[in-house]
Structure formats: structure tokens, C-alpha cells
């Protein structure tokens, strides 16, 4: 009987994957804030065109695009494919996903995906989830489809259903299903540090945490910023998230999560630190721009994956100045009291006000349709919280999280404090002025708690009847159903992420600028069912359900469009949507105020959401 003698220590990530990964392997890329990106690039270099991997990862973006372009992936299990910065958007690499290109794909929501990992990690034959029910995600998984299909089309099965809806033996009124456990061969993790015995320190927000590590049949391949003396772990066992028994092999890879972020760690007794770093927004923006064309994608892949030949050269190419600019202070900082907006939303001076980090553009640009949507969304959230007593806001990425942040600021001025949460583990976020990215490490520092996906999407949303979800939509129909997955012509959008988990478990608001392309009669693909959608917010008004779940929407408020659109509510609905919602006597929305737009632009000085 073999015993675990500790992980092999290897010199670099390319050696790590070439010696311990074989073609045909099921690889899981751990979803923490610090993604194993150095190993992902190494996989692309080492296995281009011959990997035949099944890959599971809860979000497919950033460095994962390199693995996609390498041709090493045969089948993907995921919840999101696209880009998240500077705004969430489709990526052309995945445009033809419904045709099985560039690989076949199995699609989940973020919580149900994590529940599969938990089932695999705890040795259970099934996981249990209340997500997915009533969506096209359920339909595809129940049929065993290996890819998304537009609504109404038959899925192509592979004979292996992954979701089975079951009857509640206690006669409860909330439907749920059983999901197949997720058991990859190997899980790839990037940590802050580890000792030579393989004990890995991860710094929250934790995302999926250690579940992927425990679920892996063979164990973990790990890269870390630094290998530390065993004495540090012996003195701080509470910092270890993944025990050495799970780790097959280990190497150092400073900046191994780049272009994504890693939260720093003070090493106290050693008098040293693991330096944290923020997301490289310049790199991420360039990545999106260059991958917009086939030639640009090939050139980016050559420059950042093939030519470096290894992680050390990749880091050198970033340059000393950029590396220094990305550095964060080591160790957790003391969270500040929530800051005031750059200008108070009401008159008077706030005692906790701080200067905004970047100057606001001048002269004042006109308020855009997207900004109108965000402001009206924030007003809707404030009304719902004060009227219905919601105690938590779950912010999806996009216009939805900006509306949630703005609403929380307005509520604070009324003496009402409602924590804003984000799915990867943020609780009680207070956004850093000038940083518009939902998952920024700067917001982590200014949060009340840093946890993980099960705590937020499970404990704070699914198990909390007083949570209000705030979602964005690619398409939304008159039933409240939301599509962020697949258009009728077969083009891929982005996927669910945590949106389906939110919509199936709690009351929601949906935000979208209005157009016939977005406000459709029936969505092409039901990513998130609309039974619990209370309001749909457009740039000209708020559609509200007055008679509970499933009842029709009517235009409840109206903000005139001026010279930019139809002059009456009835004409706006007829021209800018494909809905037939009643428009009788909507309440007039106050004009958008200088304070509201100043606050919003203080958060988004670059104008990504204009």
C-alpha cells in the first residue's frame, strides 16, 4: 500500500504540466480569485493540437482563451464563456458554440457547478440543487446534450443525463434536481504560498475554495507565488486551505495568476510577505481588442503564449514598471467605513467623504441610455428595499452591479445599510471610486467579509428569503425570462454565471436598455426563468408586476426621452420593445439629477458603462 510522501517540487510550470499531465485527461481549473493562469499558458504551449482534454472551470475567459486557441480542449464543462473586462461581453472565439466549435460544451450555473464539485469532494453519488429548474440549461443537461441549442430545437444527446428533476418527498413547493458529481482527474490551483510539504495557502475571496482540490481523483498540481518554510505553516495552520496530502506536484510561479489578481499575504513571523497584485486592466483591454479579429488573436497568441516559451520570460515581457504598478499592499487591510460618492447624493457634506481617485471628465457629457438604465435601476432597488424589507443585494456583473452600488449609496444616506454581495465571495462591498470592475481586489479590501461561492450564492441568496437579486440581460421577454446564452441565429453570448442561481431562488430586478432586439416577445434561450422577476428596468421606465409571480408586466414609471426617442409611453413601448405591456398612467420619474450622474461617473471615469 503506497503512502503519500509529499509533492514533487519542480522548477517551473512547463515542467509541471509536461511531467504530470497526459492527453485525454480531465483537468479542472480551480475558480478562485487567483486563477492558475501560468499553468494554463503552459498547457497551451505543451499540448497545442494534441491535448484532447476535458476541461472543467466555472468561467472561461482571460488566459483560458489561450487554451481554447491552442486546440488542446475537446470538451468543456463551464458556466460562462466570454469576457468580463472592461464590460461583460461575448468573445468571438465562442460564437459557434452551438455548432460544437471550438469544442463541445456542457453548461451549468455557478452554484450548481460548485454543488457538483462538493458532491465529488465528499464522495456522494449525487449533488442536490434548486438551480436550473425551468430553464433551457435544465433541458439540455437532462437530455445529455453536449452543447447549447436555441429554444425549440432538439438537443444532441450523448446518452448521459447530468440533471434529473425529482419529486420532493416532503411535499415542498420548491422543485429541485439531482446532479452528477464532478470528479476531474487533476485540479490545477494557484496559491499565495505553500510549504515544501504541499500545504497551500489561498487568500479569499475564495470562489470555489478547496472543493475542486478534494474532488480530483489523482490530486492537485499547484503553482504558488512563493514556497515558504514549513515553520510558517506550523505556526499558522488556519491559513492552509488545501492540505499537502492532496498535492501531487508543486512549483513557484511569481505573478502566476496574471493578468488576473491575487490578494497579498503578510508572512508575519518571517518578516516578509507575499506581494498581492491587482487585475492588469491594460492587458485585459488589449486582449479583448486583439481577439476581436482572427489575425489579432493569432498575433496575441504568438506574442504571449508561444514566444515566451515559459513563465519567467512571460513575466519579464510585462516589464518592471507594469509589475510595480500592479502591486497591492501585503496582507489584509482594515476595511474602511463606506465612502460617500464623489458628490453627495443629497445636500450637505458627508463626514466620511474621501476624494475620488480620478478626476471626472469635463465638460459634462450628455446622459446616455445606459446611464439612464443604471440610475432607474438604482431607484427601483431603493424602492424595493424600503417597501419590501430586503436585507441583502446580490449584484450580477454589468449595469446591474453599478445600479446596486448606486442604490446602496442612496440607501446609506437614508440611514439604511444593505450589504451588496458578489458571487465569488464578496459581502458588504464598498466600491473603490474609479474602479468599475465587479471583482476587483480593491473592492475586496473594502468589504465586510470575504467568503466563497457556497456562502454567497448558497447562504446569502438561495437560503435567504430577503435577498434581492439584480441582473442584466442580453434578452428579456414579457414573461420575465432572461437570455444571456444563445441568440436565435445560433450566436453565443456569455452564459449563466450565477444569474440562473439567483433568478431561481430569490426575487429579482432585471436591467437592460430597451430595443426590439433586447425586449423580445420570447427569448431564444431561457438562461434564467422569469417567475421571480419583480421589475424590468429600461432606459425610459420601469415595467412592474403588480399581482405577484407570473403576472403580466405594465409600464409603471416613465422618464421622457426628449429628442432622443418616442414622445409618449405608448409609443416608446411600441417602438423600443416587442412587448404589449399596458402603459396606462405610469408615474413620472424625476429627471436624473446632477448628484446621481456625478456619483456614477465617479465610479466609472473611463466611461465603460456609457
Secondary structure, DSSP 8 states (H G I E B T S, - for coil): -------EE-SSHHHHHHHH--TT-EEEE--SSS--HHHHHHHHHHHTTT--EEEE-S-B-TTHHHHHHHT-EEEEEESBBSB-SSS-B--GGGTTGGGT-SSEEEE--HHHHHHHHHHHHTT-SEEEESSSTTSHHHHHHHHTBSS---TTS---B-S---EEEE--TT--SS-EEEEE----SEEEEEEEEE-TT--EE--SS-TTTTHHHHH-SSEEEEEEEEE--HHHHHH-GGGEEE-GGGEEEEEE-TTTTTTS-B--EE-GGGS-EE-EE---HHHHHHHHHHTTSHHHHHHHHIIIIITT-SHHHHHHHH-HHHHHHHEE-SS----------SS-SSSS--TT----SS---SS-----HHHHHHHHHHHHHHHHHHHH---EEEE-SSHHHHHHHHHHHHHHHTT---EEEBTTTEES----TT---TT-HHHHHT-SEE--HIIIIIIIIIT-TTEEEEEE-SEEETT--EESSB-TTS-B--B-TTHHHHHTTSEEEEE----TTTEESS-SS-SB--TTEEEEE-SS-EEEESSSTT--EEE-EE---GGGS-SSHHHHHHHH-S---B-TT-EE-----HHHHHHHHHH-TT-TT-
